[in-house]
Amino acid sequence: MTSEGTVEVVDLRGRPSPEQMAEAQITLERVAEQAITLVTELEVVPKFLLPAAAERGLRCRLEPPKDGEWRLTLSPKAAEAQVHEGGS
């Protein structure tokens, strides 16, 4: 795990598929607190995460695959609402 600015980066590359999927599920729960970017070489991870994140009301940004690598940034929508409420 590393940090790019204020976004935590979870690098799943090189791990077995079941381990990547388990870590992706754990990450979904942690996104309620902060934005997280997942990096993986397995297409199945973003295919699972996009609908699962949408069900939880999370924001998702999937970058086009580059050099066999997928980057998916998940962030809570609630953080935006709190910013708007705090500024009122």
PLY file of the C-alpha trace (Angstrom):
ply
format ascii 1.0
element vertex 88
property float x
property float y
property float z
element edge 87
property int vertex1
property int vertex2
end_header
0.00 0.00 0.00
1.21 3.49 -0.87
-0.27 6.97 -0.95
-0.57 9.32 -3.94
-1.42 12.68 -2.41
-4.54 12.02 -0.37
-5.55 8.84 -2.22
-4.37 5.51 -0.84
-3.09 3.10 -3.49
-3.58 -0.65 -3.07
-1.38 -2.57 -5.52
-2.79 -6.05 -6.11
-0.55 -6.98 -9.04
1.19 -10.34 -8.84
-1.15 -11.81 -6.23
-3.32 -14.86 -6.99
-6.81 -14.06 -8.28
-8.69 -15.22 -5.13
-6.43 -13.04 -2.97
-7.00 -10.02 -5.22
-10.77 -10.49 -5.10
-10.73 -10.82 -1.29
-8.66 -7.64 -0.94
-11.00 -5.83 -3.36
-13.98 -6.71 -1.15
-12.17 -5.45 1.95
-11.29 -2.25 0.13
-14.96 -1.61 -0.73
-15.73 -1.41 2.99
-12.84 1.00 3.63
-13.84 3.43 0.86
-16.55 4.87 3.12
-13.71 6.65 4.96
-11.40 7.75 2.12
-10.65 7.45 -1.60
-8.64 4.39 -2.64
-7.07 3.44 -5.97
-6.72 -0.26 -6.77
-4.10 -1.40 -9.28
-4.43 -4.85 -10.83
-3.47 -6.81 -13.93
-6.67 -8.89 -13.76
-9.69 -7.63 -15.71
-12.03 -9.56 -13.41
-11.27 -7.20 -10.50
-12.78 -4.03 -12.08
-15.61 -6.11 -13.57
-16.52 -7.14 -10.00
-15.80 -3.78 -8.34
-17.76 -1.45 -10.61
-21.24 -2.90 -9.93
-20.40 -3.65 -6.28
-19.28 -0.06 -5.72
-22.37 1.30 -7.49
-24.61 -0.76 -5.18
-22.89 0.93 -2.21
-23.28 4.42 -3.68
-19.55 4.92 -4.23
-17.97 7.01 -6.96
-15.86 5.04 -9.43
-13.26 6.09 -11.95
-11.78 3.40 -14.17
-8.80 4.43 -16.26
-8.32 2.75 -19.63
-5.98 -0.24 -19.29
-2.37 0.67 -19.89
0.49 -1.82 -20.21
-1.76 -4.62 -18.96
-2.66 -2.68 -15.80
-6.09 -1.57 -14.57
-6.43 1.43 -12.20
-9.77 1.89 -10.45
-10.31 4.79 -8.04
-13.19 4.47 -5.58
-14.36 7.30 -3.35
-17.31 7.98 -1.07
-20.10 10.19 -2.42
-20.93 11.21 1.16
-17.72 13.25 1.35
-19.06 15.58 -1.36
-22.32 16.09 0.51
-20.45 16.92 3.73
-18.37 19.55 1.92
-21.51 21.21 0.54
-23.29 21.07 3.91
-20.29 22.49 5.74
-20.06 25.41 3.33
-23.71 26.45 3.82
0 1
1 2
2 3
3 4
4 5
5 6
6 7
7 8
8 9
9 10
10 11
11 12
12 13
13 14
14 15
15 16
16 17
17 18
18 19
19 20
20 21
21 22
22 23
23 24
24 25
25 26
26 27
27 28
28 29
29 30
30 31
31 32
32 33
33 34
34 35
35 36
36 37
37 38
38 39
39 40
40 41
41 42
42 43
43 44
44 45
45 46
46 47
47 48
48 49
49 50
50 51
51 52
52 53
53 54
54 55
55 56
56 57
57 58
58 59
59 60
60 61
61 62
62 63
63 64
64 65
65 66
66 67
67 68
68 69
69 70
70 71
71 72
72 73
73 74
74 75
75 76
76 77
77 78
78 79
79 80
80 81
81 82
82 83
83 84
84 85
85 86
86 87
